[in-house]
Amino acid sequence: MTQFRPCIDLHDGLVKQVIGGTFAEQNGQSPIENFVSERDSRYYAQMYRGDNLVGGHVIMLGSGNEDSATGALKEYPHGLQLGGGIAPDNAARWLDCGASHVIVTSYIFEGKIFSNERLSALVKSVGKDRLVIDLSCRVCPEGGWKVAKDRWQTMTDLPINHETLDKLSDSCAEFLIHAADVEGKCDGIDTGLVKLLGSWGKIPLTYAGGVRSIEDLRAIDEISSGCLDVTVGSALNIFGGTGISYAECVEWNGRE
């Protein structure tokens, strides 16, 4: 049964919702911001803890977010996953700070090439049961999807398909997949990607990108046969959105 999982996205130390595909900081361009919260990360973590929402994540989008991330983890110890700049030399520290799992993308690539050696080093440092692999991706010109690293700026050689999921599932507890091309746009989900992920379903997967209403949660539940959890960002009223309310999502998780 598809569950709503909450998120806290951090950029420059603040809770924000951004359009994921608009990072181009190497060109001096900041991402397009949909929402910048006046509340800190602790506020959201406390809310999620109070509503017993599990499996959510804190993502550090660049540097300067460590204090905010630590605050959220202290507010909801072992209730949130933590991603952003994770590597063997810092992963255990974030678990000690209260993260239930650490989330990795960029470290497991050398340049644009997937590195099994790097993944093995990370598994060795924290264990597969505390590791989430982020396979956030973009549509390829030739069709299909490939993992995009460095805040979705750099396309890698790793395709999103059942073979990749099978290959990596022995090294992690879960997968997190942002559809970067629709992330933050509130224009609807990537139905093809949802169908692909939902037809696999061997370990927990969480999809994010484009959700705009409770109808999209119903669609994900139906298309994936309940095998795919979902994160909602910019459309959510607690992040300035108008398409779907936080209360609706909490109620969705309580349905039978």
Secondary structure, DSSP 4 states (H G I P E B T S, - for coil): ---EE-EEEEETTEEEEE-GGG-BGGGTBPPPEEEE-SS-HHHHHHHHHHTT--SEEEEE-SSS-HHHHHHHHHHSTTSEEEESS--TTTHHHHHHTT-S-EEESGGGEETTEE-HHHHHHHHHHH-GGGEEEE--EEE-TTSSEEEEETTTTEEEEEE-SHHHHHHHGGG-SEEEEEBTTTTTT-S---HHHHHHHHTT-SS-EEEES---SHHHHHHHHHHTTT-EEEE--TTBGGGT-SSB-HHHHHHHHT--
